């Protein structure tokens, strides 16, 4: 989908995220019941990584990414990534919620869901689930209707509310569909 230079650039952003999130242990194994504060993020790398995910979902033509339509934001996002021109925190703000297992309190890394489009109090955003969190990307000119204290800050801090994944309707619906699909597949294979 991308040229070799762009693939390498985005690959570096992915490695940077993985290194910080998992290897440096910024996301712990277990999560508290209310909020998880992450400090010490490299704001530029972290923000560009997330913007690259959003942009790639917007230009992808495959079905899982069909809900992401960036319109006039597509080209500015591409230029930001290409030119390593990192927007300030209030432009394309990023929020996250940690998903944890209600029994073990472990961060739930196994759930991965492609980006979906939604409106929160009339403001368009896209959300995706991976790396133990649901990530929210706002692309509208209006400020998100969420507290600024929860937005990824230029100082490399992210305050994330923690929710049990069993309380997340999209996740529980996805799990039900997956289980039904798996049972049907197993049922067909055994006859």
N, C-alpha and C positions, 0 to 999 in steps of 0.2 A: 504494500500500500504506500510506503514511504521510500524515499531515496536512501541510499546507504548512510549519508551524512546525517540525515534526520533520524534514522533508526538508531544510529550510534548516540546521538544527543539524547534522545528519549530513553535509550537504554541506560545511559549514565544517570538520568533522573530516577529511573526505576531502582537502580542499584543504590543510589543515595537514600531513597525512601526505605528500602529494605534494610539497609545498614543501620539507619537511625531507629526505625520502628522496632525491629526485631533484635539485631545484634547488639545495639547499645542499650536495649531494654527499655525504650521509652514507653512501650506499652507493656504493662506488667502481666504476669500470668493470671492473677486474680484482680477483680475490680471491687472497689468499695460500693456501698449501696446508693450513693448519691452522685458525687462528681469525681472525675479523674482529671487532675491537672497535669499537663505535660509541659515541661520546660526544656529549654536547650535545643529547640528545633532550629535548623538552618532555614530561616524564613524563605530565602530566595529559592533554594533547592526544593523545599517542601511545597511551596506555592506553585512553582513551575511544574512539578510532578503532577499535582492535582489538575492544573489547567491543561496539561498535555492529555490526561485521561479524558477530560471533558471535551477537548477539541477533537481527539481521535474518535470518540463516540459520535460527535456531531458530523464528521465527514465519512464515517463508516456507512456502508450500504447494506450490511447484513441485518437480519431481523432483530437480534437482541438489542440493537442500538437504535431502532427505528423511532423511539420516542424523543430522541435528542435532536432538536432542530434549533441551531444557534442563530440562523438568519444573519443579521447585521453584526453579530458578535463573533462570527466565525473567523473573519480575516484579522480583526484586532488580536484575537487569541493566538492565531497562527504567528503573527508578527511578534508578539510578546515572547513566545517560545523560541522562535527562530533567532531573534535578536537578543535573547536573554535580558529582556526588559521587563522586570518584575513589577507588576502593578502593586500599589499600596493595599493594605488590608481591606479598606472599604470598597475597592474595586474588585469585582468578582469575589465577594466574601465567601469564606469557607467555614462551615460548621461541622461538627461531628457528634454523634451519640455512640457511646460504647455499648455493645450488646454483650450481656453476660448470661451464663447459665444460672438459673435461679437456685439450683441445688448445690452446685460446687462453687459458685461465684467466679468461675473461670471465665475469662474473656473468650467469646465464641468466635474463633477464627475460621471455622469450617463453613460458615454460611457466606455464600457469594451470590449476589444478585446484580444483574446488569442495570444500567441507569434507567430511571423512569422519570417522567415529567410530572410535575405537580405544581400547585399554587398553594402558598401559605399566606392566608389573609390577602389574596389577590396578587401576590408577587410571585412570578415564575421562578422556579428553581428545578434542579435536577438532583436526584439522589441515587446513590449506588451503595451496595453493601460489600465490603471486603476488609481484610486486615482487622477484623474484630469490631468494626464500626460501621455505622451508616453515615455516609458523608453527604453533605448538602452543599451544592454549588449554585449560587445566585448569579444570574446574568442580567437582570433588569437594572435600569437606572435608579429605581427606587431602593431605598435601604430596606433590608429584610426586616420582617416583623419579629425578629428574635433579638434578645439582648446582645449588645455589642460586647459585653464581657465574655460571651461564649464564642466569639469570632476569632479565628486564627489571627494573632496579632503580629505586627511587624517585628516585635521583640522576640518572636519565636516561642510564644506561649499559646496553648490551646486548652481551654477548660471545656470538658465534655460531660454532659449529663450521662448517667449510667442507667440503662433500662434492661430488664430481663427480656431476653428474646422471646419468651413465651407470651409477653404482653404486647408484642409488636404484630399487628394484624397482617401486614404484608408478609412477614416471615412465616407466621403460622399457616397462612393460606398457601404459601409456596411449599412448605413441608407437607401439608395435606395432599397437594397435587402431586408432589414427587412420590409420596408413599402410594397413592392410587395408581400412578403410572407404573411404578415398580411392580406392584402386585399384578397389574394387567400383563406386564411383560413376562413376569415369572409364570403366570397362569397360561399364557400362550406357549411358552417354551416347554412346559411340562406335559403337553398333550401330544 
